[in-house]
Amino acid sequence: MNIAVIGGGLMGLVLAHRLSQKGYVVTVFERNQQLGGLATYHDYGSFVWDRFYHVILPSDKHLIKYLHEIGLGDQLRWRSTSTGYYVDRKLYSISNTLEFLRFPPLSLWGKLRLAFTLIYGSRIDNWQRLEKISVEDWLVKLSGKKTYQKFWQPLLLAKLGESYQKVSAVFIWSYIKRLFSARDSSLNKEQLGYVVGGYKTVFDRLEKLIYAAGSCICTGVAVKKIIPDSINGLWIERGNTKEHFDKVIFTAPNDTLNNNTVIRHVEQFVQTVL
Ligand SMILES: Cc1cc2nc3c(=O)[nH]c(=O)nc-3n(C[C@H](O)[C@H](O)[C@H](O)COP(=O)(O)OP(=O)(O)OC[C@H]3O[C@@H](n4cnc5c(N)ncnc54)[C@H](O)[C@@H]3O)c2cc1C
């Protein structure tokens, strides 16, 4: 079976690798010259640098397992990191419990409520119910209005701009859960990881594995249209050429794809194959 994967970000490349392992012939189409999508890198010649900050947390179990699977386990490095909070033109370290308790911008009561929010949030497993509550309502309820305004709101604004008002509590819950897992409780220190050479190391390895399995990657190729064939499969239109595939998987942002027939086709296929 001949499969097209549109998008050469992490999702597209991992899918292409997995499908190639299962014996499918895959062609990845990536519109940029460079692979990686949101996790791509700057190439400065003598060294490369991840374009956006990315970290690996101890709880990223699937990712860590996968890195071992593709032979990059020995390239993983873990480091203790520190956390600071910039408020009222001053940077405060809050890297451990003692510093957190001293954190001057919040009253003792505010700190207790903040600590309660973090501990309570980290213990929640049923995140589905949080989808119905806005992040603002949830945080005000748990931390109180003052702590929300002093601590949470600036963080939400910095990360999401005014759009934070449209976001559900699941957003902050997933952060709390993820970051809690990065803490080594014995040392009360945060552990964050990276792959030596950044995500470029991962993309280079995936590219090699995809080619070795008989599939290929076309960079600098933007897919313009996906057209279902009247009898079988789909057509991909790029520039002035059209290519036929049995299946197509689209991994770019959803809003670029507004043909419901294709979406259904793709979803069904992903469910059956993976
Ligand atoms: C600042 C920042 C920090 C982040 N930090 C973390 C982190 O620490 N940990 C973490 O797990 N995640 C992090 N993320 C999220 C992570 O980067 C993304 O979830 C992940 O890279 C998404 O991969 P993807 O393949 O699904 O999508 P994308 O990376 O968006 O890939 C989609 C690809 O499709 C291509 N494309 C689009 N349209 C077409 C077309 N018509 N034809 C062909 N190709 C097309 C695009 O060029 C792109 O390469 C961060 C993101 C950002 C922005």
The ligand as an SDF file (V2000), in Angstrom:
LIG
                    3D

 53 58  0  0  0  0  0  0  0  0999 V2000
    7.5920   27.4970   21.9000 C   0  0  0  0  0  0  0  0  0  0  0  0
    7.1640   26.0460   21.8990 C   0  0  0  0  0  0  0  0  0  0  0  0
    7.6190   25.1940   22.9080 C   0  0  0  0  0  0  0  0  0  0  0  0
    7.2110   23.8750   22.9320 C   0  0  0  0  0  0  0  0  0  0  0  0
    7.6990   23.0580   23.9080 N   0  0  0  0  0  0  0  0  0  0  0  0
    7.3420   21.7650   23.9570 C   0  0  0  0  0  0  0  0  0  0  0  0
    7.8990   20.8840   24.9110 C   0  0  0  0  0  0  0  0  0  0  0  0
    8.7430   21.2710   25.7220 O   0  0  0  0  0  0  0  0  0  0  0  0
    7.4870   19.6020   24.9350 N   0  0  0  0  0  0  0  0  0  0  0  0
    6.5630   19.1280   24.0280 C   0  0  0  0  0  0  0  0  0  0  0  0
    6.1970   17.9510   24.0950 O   0  0  0  0  0  0  0  0  0  0  0  0
    6.0330   19.9380   23.0720 N   0  0  0  0  0  0  0  0  0  0  0  0
    6.4010   21.2200   23.0200 C   0  0  0  0  0  0  0  0  0  0  0  0
    5.8870   22.0360   22.0550 N   0  0  0  0  0  0  0  0  0  0  0  0
    4.8970   21.4810   21.1260 C   0  0  0  0  0  0  0  0  0  0  0  0
    5.5870   20.6750   20.0050 C   0  0  0  0  0  0  0  0  0  0  0  0
    6.5470   21.4750   19.3390 O   0  0  0  0  0  0  0  0  0  0  0  0
    4.5030   20.2610   19.0020 C   0  0  0  0  0  0  0  0  0  0  0  0
    3.4580   19.5870   19.6830 O   0  0  0  0  0  0  0  0  0  0  0  0
    5.0200   19.2990   17.9380 C   0  0  0  0  0  0  0  0  0  0  0  0
    6.2320   19.7570   17.3660 O   0  0  0  0  0  0  0  0  0  0  0  0
    3.9350   19.1960   16.8550 C   0  0  0  0  0  0  0  0  0  0  0  0
    4.3760   18.3320   15.8510 O   0  0  0  0  0  0  0  0  0  0  0  0
    3.4430   17.9880   14.6330 P   0  0  0  0  0  0  0  0  0  0  0  0
    4.2130   17.1430   13.6970 O   0  0  0  0  0  0  0  0  0  0  0  0
    2.1390   17.4990   15.1120 O   0  0  0  0  0  0  0  0  0  0  0  0
    3.0750   19.4080   13.9650 O   0  0  0  0  0  0  0  0  0  0  0  0
    4.0300   20.4840   13.2720 P   0  0  0  0  0  0  0  0  0  0  0  0
    5.3420   20.5350   13.9530 O   0  0  0  0  0  0  0  0  0  0  0  0
    3.2180   21.7200   13.1590 O   0  0  0  0  0  0  0  0  0  0  0  0
    4.2680   19.8560   11.8290 O   0  0  0  0  0  0  0  0  0  0  0  0
    3.3930   20.0490   10.7670 C   0  0  0  0  0  0  0  0  0  0  0  0
    4.2460   20.1560    9.5210 C   0  0  0  0  0  0  0  0  0  0  0  0
    3.3670   20.2210    8.4010 O   0  0  0  0  0  0  0  0  0  0  0  0
    3.9670   21.0770    7.4380 C   0  0  0  0  0  0  0  0  0  0  0  0
    2.9050   21.5130    6.5280 N   0  0  0  0  0  0  0  0  0  0  0  0
    1.8610   22.3570    6.7980 C   0  0  0  0  0  0  0  0  0  0  0  0
    1.0850   22.4960    5.7140 N   0  0  0  0  0  0  0  0  0  0  0  0
    1.6340   21.7140    4.7380 C   0  0  0  0  0  0  0  0  0  0  0  0
    1.2940   21.4510    3.3960 C   0  0  0  0  0  0  0  0  0  0  0  0
    0.2170   22.0030    2.8250 N   0  0  0  0  0  0  0  0  0  0  0  0
    2.0760   20.6040    2.6650 N   0  0  0  0  0  0  0  0  0  0  0  0
    3.1690   20.0300    3.2360 C   0  0  0  0  0  0  0  0  0  0  0  0
    3.5620   20.2600    4.5140 N   0  0  0  0  0  0  0  0  0  0  0  0
    2.7860   21.0910    5.2550 C   0  0  0  0  0  0  0  0  0  0  0  0
    4.5600   22.2080    8.3030 C   0  0  0  0  0  0  0  0  0  0  0  0
    5.5650   22.9260    7.6030 O   0  0  0  0  0  0  0  0  0  0  0  0
    5.1160   21.4160    9.4800 C   0  0  0  0  0  0  0  0  0  0  0  0
    6.4760   21.0460    9.2830 O   0  0  0  0  0  0  0  0  0  0  0  0
    6.3010   23.3790   21.9560 C   0  0  0  0  0  0  0  0  0  0  0  0
    5.8610   24.2300   20.9320 C   0  0  0  0  0  0  0  0  0  0  0  0
    6.3020   25.5350   20.8900 C   0  0  0  0  0  0  0  0  0  0  0  0
    5.8330   26.4160   19.7650 C   0  0  0  0  0  0  0  0  0  0  0  0
  1  2  1  0
  2  3  1  0
  2 52  2  0
  3  4  2  0
  4  5  1  0
  4 50  1  0
  5  6  2  0
  6  7  1  0
  6 13  1  0
  7  8  2  0
  7  9  1  0
  9 10  1  0
 10 11  2  0
 10 12  1  0
 12 13  2  0
 13 14  1  0
 14 15  1  0
 14 50  1  0
 15 16  1  0
 16 17  1  0
 16 18  1  0
 18 19  1  0
 18 20  1  0
 20 21  1  0
 20 22  1  0
 22 23  1  0
 23 24  1  0
 24 25  2  0
 24 26  1  0
 24 27  1  0
 27 28  1  0
 28 29  2  0
 28 30  1  0
 28 31  1  0
 31 32  1  0
 32 33  1  0
 33 34  1  0
 33 48  1  0
 34 35  1  0
 35 36  1  0
 35 46  1  0
 36 37  1  0
 36 45  1  0
 37 38  2  0
 38 39  1  0
 39 40  1  0
 39 45  2  0
 40 41  1  0
 40 42  2  0
 42 43  1  0
 43 44  2  0
 44 45  1  0
 46 47  1  0
 46 48  1  0
 48 49  1  0
 50 51  2  0
 51 52  1  0
 52 53  1  0
M  END
$$$$
